[in-house]
Amino acid sequence: MRIALIGYGKMGKAIEALALDRGHEIVLKIDEYNLLDFNKENISKAQVAIEFTGPQTAYENVKKALDLDVPVVCGSTGWLEKMGVIKKICTERNGSFIYASNYSVGVNIFFEVNKKLAALMASHKDYEVRVTEIHHTQKKDAPSGTAITIAEQILENISRKKSWVNHPLENDSELEIISERIDPAPGIHKIKYSSAIDDIEIIHTAHNRQGFALGAVLAAEYIKDKKGIFTMKDVLNL
């Protein structure tokens, strides 16, 4: 498969190494120093674009790739207020698009565990629930996209929680997300249910970026010949 990398930082380099190991070819690498190379002639060589940049650039990058009829795998977080526009563009152009707040296979299994646990805890009001996320200091957004996904899954299952906040609780209807930035942590996410009697806690700890990179390449392999809007649940058949 011929892949364009939109974003060539640490994640882009990890994706490149893993993609090459799986027999794929990187035909285009875009970073802040060669933005003019992100054009129709160059990206048309790719069968899929994998976009990992940041919240300030992700929307325009994804839109441009879809406008140029290239399937897109996007892992940038912090821009989801424009997700509806991207989905509309993808549908109108009969394109292909996958977004995930986290491409790690383990994290996506963790998401399913989180939903199941939240459903089990919904009627147990003696337990207070809290989400904690820890990332390296270069992480640009807080809370992380993964923590937001976790929180929204909890809100869908526990009706007494109405919204998530990224500050200490002000009332019982809020779900608290605690964000910590500590080097060199690539990503730790905890969900803790606490009562006067006991605690229940589930944790996912990433040891490196390989899990994220593998998931992104698996997503690219999945959508290469498909049309539509997909999630990692589709890719992993969860």
N, C-alpha and C positions, 0 to 999 in steps of 0.2 A: 504494500500500500504506500502511496505517495502522500506525505504529511507536510503541511505548513505549520510552523510554530509561530504563533502570534504572542510574543512575550518570550524572552530568552534569558530569564533570570535563573535562580536556583531551581525552580520547578521546571522551567523549560529545558534546562540542561539534563535534569533527571529523566524527563519524558524522552528526550532525544536518546539518551543512553539505553533506556529500556526498549524503545521502539526499534533501534538498530539491532539490539539483541534478538528481537522477535522477527527480524528479517525485513523490516520496513525501511523506507527511504525518506530522508528529510530533504525536501526540495526547496524550502524557503524558511528562513529564520529572521523574524522581525523583532527589533528592539528599538529603544529610543534614538539610536544613532543611524538607523537606516529606514526611517518611516516612509520615504519615497519609494522604497522597494515594494511596499504593500500596494500593488496595483493589479489590474486585471491580467496583464500579460504574465506576471510572475505567479500569482495565486492560482491561475487556471491550470497550472501544472500539477496542482495538488488535488487529491481525491477527498481529503478531509483537512480542515483547519482545527488546531487545538489552541484555544485562547486562555492564557493565564497571565493577566497583567495586573490591573488594580481598579478600584472603584471609579477613578476619574476617566479611564480610557476604555473600559470593557464594553460599554454600550455601543460606542462608535465603531469599535473593532468588530463586534458581532454583526452589527447592522451592515457594515461594509462587506463582510464576507458573504452574508446572505444575499445582499444585493448583487454580488458577483457570482451567485449560484454555487457556492461552495458549502457543503455540510459543515456545521460548527459544533465542536465540543467546547463548552465554556466552563471554567472553574473559578473565575474571578468573583469575589463577593463584594457586597456593599453597594450594589447598583440596582437592586431588585425593584425599585419603584418604576423602572422602565421595562420590566419584564413583559408586561402586557403588550407593549408596542412591538417588542421583538417577536413574540408569538404571533401577532397579527401579520407582521412582515413575512415570517416563515410560512404561514398558511397561505398568504396571498401569492407567494412565489413558488409554492409547492416545494419548499425546501426541507432541510433536515437539521434538527437542532436538539442538543442535549445540554441541560444545565444541571449541575449538582453542586451543593454547598461543600461537598466532600466526596471525592471519587474513590476513597479507600474501600476495598471490599469489606474489610473488618468493620469500618464505620457504618456502612450501609446495613450490615447485619445488626450492628448495635442500634441503629434507628428502629429496626423491627422489634428488638427486645424492649427498647424504650416505650414504644407504643403499647406493647402487651402489658408491661409493668404499670404504666399509667392507667390503663383500663382496669387492671386488678385493684389499684389503689383508689379509684374514683370514689368509692363509697366509704372509705376510711378517713374520716375528717380529722382524726387525731394526729395524722401525719402531715407535717409541713414539708413541702418539696422545694428544692433549690438546685440550680444548675451552676456549675463552676467550669470555666474554661481557662486553660493556661497555654500561652503561646510564646514564641520568641519575641524579642523587643522590636523586630522589624515588621511585625504584623501590623498592617495599616488600619484595619477596621476593628472595632470592638462594640458589641460582642462579635465573636466569629460567626461566619455564616453557618457553621455546623451547630454552634450553640443556639442560634435562632431557629434552625430546623428542629432541634431537640425540644426547645421551648414551645414551638407551635404545635408539635405533636402532643405535648402534655396538655396544652390548652384545649385541643380537640377532644381530649378524653376526660379531663377533669373540669367539670362545669363551674365549680366554685372559683376557679382561676380565670380571670377575664382578660388579662394582658400581661406581657412580660416587661420587666424594667431592668435597666443596667445600673441600678443604684440600690441602696438599702431599702427594704420594704417600708412603704408608708401605710398600707392597709392589707388585709388578709386576701383580698381579691387579686393581688399582684403576684406574679411569679418572678422571683429574683434570679438574675444572671450575674454572677461574679466573674469579672474579667481580670486576669493577672498576666503580666508580661515578664517572663523570666527566661533568660538565655541558658542553654541552647534549646529549650523545649520545642519540638516540632508540633506538638499538639496533645493535650490531655483534656478529656471531657468527662465530667462527673455528674451524675444525677443522684441526689441524696434525699430520701424520705426519712424524717426524724420525728420521733414521738418521745413522750416521757419514759416509755418502756424500752424502746429499741430503735435502731436505725437500719434502713435498707439502702444499699448503695451499689450502683453499677458504674464501672469506669472503663473508658477506652483510652489507651496510651499508645501513641504512635512513636516508634523508635527511630524512624527516619522518613524520608520522603518517598521511598520506593513504593509503598502502598498506594499513595495518591497517584504516582506516575503510572503504575500498572492499571489502575482503574480508568484513568484518562485514555490510555491506549486501548483498553478493552472497549471503552465507549466508542472510540473512533472506528475500531474494527466492526462494531455492531451497526453503526449508522451508515457506513460507506455506501451501501447500495439500497438504503431505505429512504422513504419520504415520510415526514411527520415530525412531531414533537415528542421526545422520549425522556425517560428518567433512568436513574441507575437501577431502579426496581425492574425495569424492562431488560436492561443489560444483564443483570444477575439472576433474572427470573425468580425474584423473591415474592 
